[in-house]
Amino acid sequence: MSAFDIVLGKKTVPLESEGLAVRRADYVAVAMDVGTGQGKFVLDLAKDFPDKLVIGVDAVAENMSKSARAAGASVKKGGLPNALFVRAAAERLPGPFEGLVDELTVQYPWGSLMRIVSEPSLDHLRLLRAVCKPGASLSVLLNYSVFEDRPYLERLGMSDIEDPAESETLPEVYAAAGFRMTHRELIHGDPPVRTAWGRHLVRGSARSTLMIDAEAED
């Protein structure tokens, strides 16, 4: 197992920089979803934008196996050659993705990835910035109900995190990492994008989503 593995159903193979470059050359832009989970958002985006290479990254290969298998089917059977699933930890980025990405998304992260984008962690945000081209967009969606439940945050070992919806330091740390924050908004109700995890968290409930948009600067 390497630091970056392509997920092919239940199997994985090491991701080679040369092969990635060849694959990238076939598309006009690259979108990456970090912490992609089951990868359904990647499949949706790849289907809607066949001229984009859409990459889903998650630390657990098994999460992506079903979507990777669907993407790898023949085009006649609904396969999506522009969808790529990679097993890798966010903390190991950028690797072969350095300076590759035009659109970066982090949607309803959990665990260490949630801490990276909400605390936020300057060093790890810089790793996310490193995958981006100058001018690339960053979209972060957070399950805000977590931050409204301080006892729950304590159980997660995250009681020291400021409220990311109100924190004055959040835009400053993003800026220090190379991201200019352009928008921060609390959204009540259904999530603004289609992700199975997001729907599970907020649909039909009183939970809210914190949306953060930013742009990668030179």
RAMOLIN-V79362 format. One record per pair of residues at least 24 apart in sequence whose C-alpha atoms are under 10 Angstrom apart, sorted by the first residue. I is the first residue (numbers start at 0). J is the second residue. D is the distance in whole Angstrom. If there is no record, write none. Layout:
i = {I I}
j = {J J}
d = {D D}
This chain:
i = {0 1 1 2 2 2 2 2 2 2 2 3 3 3 3 3 3 3 3 3 3 3 3 4 4 4 4 4 4 4 5 5 5 5 5 5 5 5 5 6 6 6 6 6 6 6 6 6 6 6 6 6 6 6 6 6 7 7 7 7 7 7 7 7 7 7 7 7 7 8 8 8 8 8 8 8 8 8 8 8 8 8 9 9 9 9 9 9 9 9 10 10 10 10 10 11 11 11 11 11 11 12 12 13 13 14 14 14 14 15 16 16 16 17 19 19 19 20 20 20 22 22 22 22 23 23 23 23 23 24 25 25 25 25 26 26 26 26 26 27 27 27 28 28 28 28 28 28 29 29 29 29 29 29 29 29 29 29 29 30 30 30 30 30 30 30 30 30 30 30 30 31 31 31 31 31 31 31 31 31 31 31 31 31 31 31 31 32 32 32 32 32 32 32 32 32 32 32 33 33 33 33 33 33 33 33 33 33 33 33 33 33 33 34 34 34 34 34 34 34 34 34 34 34 34 34 34 34 35 35 35 35 35 35 35 35 35 35 35 35 36 36 36 36 36 36 36 36 36 36 36 36 37 37 37 37 37 37 37 37 37 37 38 38 38 38 38 38 38 38 38 38 38 38 39 39 39 39 39 39 39 39 40 40 40 40 40 40 40 41 41 41 41 41 41 41 41 41 42 42 42 42 42 42 42 42 42 42 43 43 43 43 44 44 44 45 45 45 45 45 45 46 46 46 46 46 46 46 48 49 49 49 49 50 51 51 51 52 52 52 52 52 52 53 53 53 53 53 53 53 53 53 54 54 54 54 54 54 54 55 55 55 55 55 55 55 56 56 56 56 56 56 56 56 56 57 57 57 57 57 57 58 58 58 58 58 58 58 59 59 59 59 60 60 60 60 61 62 88 89 89 89 89 89 90 90 90 90 90 90 91 91 91 92 92 92 92 92 92 92 93 93 93 93 93 93 93 94 94 94 95 96 96 96 96 97 97 97 97 97 97 97 98 98 98 98 98 98 98 99 99 99 99 99 99 100 100 100 100 100 100 100 100 100 100 100 101 101 101 101 101 101 101 101 101 101 102 102 102 102 102 102 102 102 102 102 103 103 103 103 103 103 103 103 103 103 103 103 104 104 104 104 104 104 105 105 105 105 105 105 106 106 106 106 106 106 106 106 106 106 106 106 106 107 107 107 107 107 107 107 107 107 107 107 107 107 108 108 108 108 108 108 109 109 110 110 110 113 113 113 113 113 114 114 116 116 116 116 116 116 116 117 117 117 117 117 117 117 117 117 117 117 118 118 118 118 118 118 118 118 118 118 119 119 119 119 119 119 119 119 119 119 120 120 120 120 121 121 121 121 121 121 121 121 122 122 122 123 124 124 124 124 124 124 124 125 125 125 125 125 125 125 126 127 127 127 127 128 128 128 128 128 128 128 129 129 129 130 131 131 131 131 131 132 132 132 132 133 133 133 133 133 133 134 134 134 134 134 134 134 135 135 135 135 135 136 136 136 136 136 136 136 136 136 137 137 137 137 137 137 137 137 137 138 138 138 138 138 138 138 139 139 139 139 139 139 139 140 140 140 140 140 140 140 140 140 140 140 140 140 141 141 141 141 141 141 141 141 142 142 142 142 142 142 142 142 142 142 143 143 143 143 143 143 143 143 143 144 144 144 144 144 144 144 145 145 145 147 147 163 163 164 164 164 164 170 170 173 173 173 174 174 174 174 176 176 177 177 177 177 177 178 178 178 178 178 178 179 179 179 179 179 180 180 180 180 180 181 181 181 181 182 182 182 182 182 183 183 183 183 183 184 184 184 184 184 185 185 185 186}
j = {86 86 87 58 85 86 87 88 91 92 94 56 58 85 86 87 88 91 92 93 94 95 96 56 58 60 84 85 86 87 55 56 60 67 83 84 85 86 87 55 56 59 60 61 62 63 64 65 66 67 68 71 83 84 85 86 60 63 64 65 66 67 68 69 70 71 83 84 85 60 61 62 63 64 65 66 67 68 69 70 71 84 60 61 62 63 64 65 67 68 60 61 64 67 68 60 61 64 84 85 86 85 86 85 86 85 86 94 95 95 94 95 96 95 83 95 96 95 96 99 52 80 81 83 51 52 53 81 99 52 50 51 52 81 50 51 52 53 81 51 52 101 52 53 99 100 101 102 53 54 81 99 100 101 102 103 131 132 135 54 55 82 99 100 101 102 103 104 131 135 136 55 56 82 83 84 96 99 100 101 102 103 104 105 130 131 137 56 57 84 102 103 104 105 106 137 138 139 57 58 85 87 88 89 92 103 104 105 106 108 112 127 139 58 59 62 86 87 88 89 104 105 106 107 108 109 112 113 59 62 63 84 85 104 105 106 107 108 194 196 60 61 62 63 64 66 106 107 108 194 195 196 61 62 63 64 65 66 67 194 195 196 62 63 64 65 66 67 82 83 84 194 195 196 63 65 66 67 193 194 195 196 66 106 192 193 194 195 196 66 67 70 81 82 83 84 193 194 66 67 69 70 78 79 81 82 83 84 79 82 193 194 81 82 193 70 79 80 81 82 83 70 77 78 79 80 81 82 81 79 80 81 82 81 81 82 101 79 80 81 82 83 100 79 80 81 82 83 84 100 102 103 81 82 83 84 85 100 103 82 83 84 85 86 87 104 83 84 85 86 87 88 89 92 105 84 85 86 87 88 89 85 86 87 88 89 90 91 85 86 87 88 84 85 86 87 86 86 112 115 123 124 126 127 115 122 123 124 126 127 123 126 127 123 125 126 127 128 129 130 125 126 127 128 129 130 131 126 129 130 130 127 129 130 131 126 127 128 129 130 131 132 128 129 130 131 132 133 135 129 130 131 132 133 135 127 128 129 130 131 132 133 134 135 136 137 130 131 132 133 134 135 136 137 214 215 130 131 132 134 135 136 137 138 214 215 127 128 130 131 135 136 137 138 139 213 214 215 136 137 138 139 140 212 137 138 139 140 141 211 138 139 140 141 142 190 192 193 194 196 197 208 210 139 140 141 142 143 190 194 196 197 200 208 209 210 139 140 141 142 196 197 141 142 155 156 157 139 140 141 142 157 157 160 140 141 163 169 172 173 211 141 146 160 161 162 163 164 166 169 173 211 157 159 160 161 162 163 166 168 169 172 160 161 163 168 169 170 171 172 173 176 169 172 173 176 169 171 172 173 174 175 176 177 172 175 176 176 172 173 174 175 176 177 178 172 173 174 175 176 177 178 176 176 177 178 215 173 176 177 178 214 215 216 176 177 215 215 177 178 214 215 216 214 215 216 217 177 178 214 215 216 217 178 179 213 214 215 216 217 178 213 214 215 216 178 179 180 181 212 213 214 215 216 178 179 180 181 211 212 213 214 215 180 182 210 211 212 213 214 183 208 209 210 211 212 213 183 184 185 186 190 191 192 197 208 209 210 211 212 185 190 197 207 208 209 210 211 185 190 197 200 201 206 207 208 209 210 185 186 187 201 206 207 208 209 210 200 201 205 206 207 208 209 206 207 208 206 207 209 211 208 209 210 211 211 213 213 214 215 213 214 215 216 215 216 213 214 215 216 217 212 213 214 215 216 217 212 213 214 215 216 211 212 213 214 215 211 212 213 214 210 211 212 213 214 209 210 211 212 213 208 209 210 211 212 209 210 211 210}
d = {10 9 9 10 10 8 6 8 7 9 8 9 9 6 6 5 8 9 9 10 8 8 10 10 10 9 8 5 5 7 10 9 9 9 7 6 5 6 9 10 10 10 6 9 10 7 7 10 9 6 8 10 8 5 6 7 9 9 7 9 9 6 6 9 9 7 9 8 9 9 8 10 8 4 6 8 5 4 8 9 8 10 8 7 10 9 6 8 9 8 9 9 8 10 10 8 10 9 10 9 8 9 10 9 9 8 9 10 8 8 9 5 8 9 10 8 9 9 9 9 8 9 9 10 9 7 10 9 9 9 8 9 8 9 5 5 6 10 8 6 8 10 6 9 9 7 6 8 6 8 10 7 5 5 7 9 10 10 10 6 9 10 9 6 6 5 6 8 10 10 9 6 7 10 9 10 10 9 7 8 6 5 6 9 9 9 10 6 9 10 8 6 5 6 8 10 9 10 6 9 10 9 9 7 10 8 6 5 8 8 9 9 10 7 9 10 10 9 8 8 9 6 7 8 6 8 7 9 10 8 8 9 10 9 8 7 9 8 9 9 9 9 5 6 10 10 9 10 9 9 9 8 8 5 5 8 8 7 9 9 8 8 8 6 9 8 6 8 10 10 8 8 9 10 9 9 7 10 8 6 7 9 10 9 8 6 5 8 10 8 10 10 10 7 8 9 10 9 7 9 9 7 9 8 9 7 9 10 10 10 8 9 10 9 9 9 7 9 6 6 9 10 9 9 7 10 8 9 9 8 9 6 9 8 7 9 10 10 8 5 6 7 9 10 9 6 5 6 9 9 9 10 8 6 5 6 7 9 10 8 6 5 6 8 10 10 9 6 5 6 6 8 8 10 10 8 7 5 6 6 8 8 5 5 5 7 10 10 9 6 8 8 8 8 5 8 9 9 9 9 8 10 8 8 9 9 6 9 7 9 9 8 10 9 9 6 7 9 8 7 9 6 7 8 6 5 9 9 9 8 9 10 8 5 8 9 9 9 6 4 7 8 8 6 5 5 5 8 10 9 6 6 6 10 9 10 9 9 6 5 6 9 10 7 9 10 9 6 6 8 8 5 6 9 10 9 10 8 9 9 6 5 6 8 9 10 8 9 9 7 7 6 5 6 9 10 10 10 8 6 5 6 8 9 8 6 5 6 8 10 8 6 5 7 9 10 9 10 8 9 8 10 9 8 5 5 6 9 10 9 7 6 9 9 9 10 9 8 7 8 9 10 9 9 8 10 10 10 10 8 9 10 8 8 10 9 9 9 10 9 9 8 10 8 8 8 6 9 10 8 10 10 9 8 5 7 9 7 9 9 8 9 8 9 9 9 7 9 10 7 8 10 10 8 9 9 10 10 6 7 9 7 6 10 10 10 7 9 9 7 10 9 6 8 9 10 9 10 8 5 7 9 8 9 9 10 10 9 7 6 7 9 7 9 9 9 9 10 10 10 9 7 9 10 7 8 8 9 10 8 5 5 5 9 10 9 6 5 6 8 9 9 6 5 8 9 10 10 10 7 6 5 6 10 8 9 9 10 8 6 5 6 7 10 9 7 6 5 7 9 9 10 8 6 5 6 9 10 10 10 10 9 9 9 9 6 6 5 6 9 9 10 9 8 6 5 7 8 10 10 8 7 8 7 6 5 7 9 8 9 10 10 7 5 5 6 9 9 9 9 6 6 8 9 9 9 10 10 10 8 9 10 7 9 9 10 9 8 10 10 9 9 9 8 9 9 10 8 6 5 7 9 6 5 5 6 9 9 5 5 6 7 7 6 4 6 9 8 6 5 7 8 6 5 7 10 7 6 5 6 9 8 6 5 7 9 5 6 9 7}
